Amino acid sequence: MRVLGVDPGLTRCGVGVVEGVAGRPLTMIGVGVVRTPADAELGQRLVAIEAGIEEWLDAHRPEFVAVERVFSQHNVRTVMGTAQASAVAMLCAARRGIPVALHTPSEVKAAVTGSGRADKAQVGAMVTRLLRLAEPPKPADAADALALAICHIWRAPAQNRLQQAVAAQQASASASASALKGRTR
């Protein structure tokens, strides 16, 4: 499974591609940051983020895109910028028919470090260890993007089984309702 992780942000949007399957050693395919100037107009910044993500999608052909779920912070302006960058990443993936998964920061931290309250240094250290890198990816946005991809690879099999079980249950309930409706006519 090849996953593009996206740590959304207007100034620095972390991107990282990881390949592998749960239970086996993972491989980093690429890592970087899509940057935009803080003084540029918002629309131009979003276009630059789109162009950067499109380049990563073209170059690495991921099967999935994992994006950090935007969570409420005290700074509404920061949340809005993060949400806008997140939407661009989801749009780029959806346009290509690539499934998108959203993961919360605490979910990613728990998956990678074992603690949902881990700090950036702990996440960077575990990403370095898990991917057998010589040093932590810099800046932290890049390490966070890799952590998102790792989290998705590890959690996707369980999430897929859960989604399949829910779909089967819904189909069974629908079939039962149709059969019952047919008998009452």
Secondary structure, 3 states (H helix, E strand, C coil): CEEEEEECCCCEEEEEEEECCCCCCCEEEEEEEEECCCCCCHHHHHHHHHHHHHHHHHHHCCCEEEEECCCCCCCHHHHHHHHHHHHHHHHHHHHCCCCEEEECHHHHHHHHHCCCCCCHHHHHHHHHHHCCCCCCCCCHHHHHHHHHHHHHHHHHHHHHHHHHHHHHHHHHHHHHHHHHHHHCC
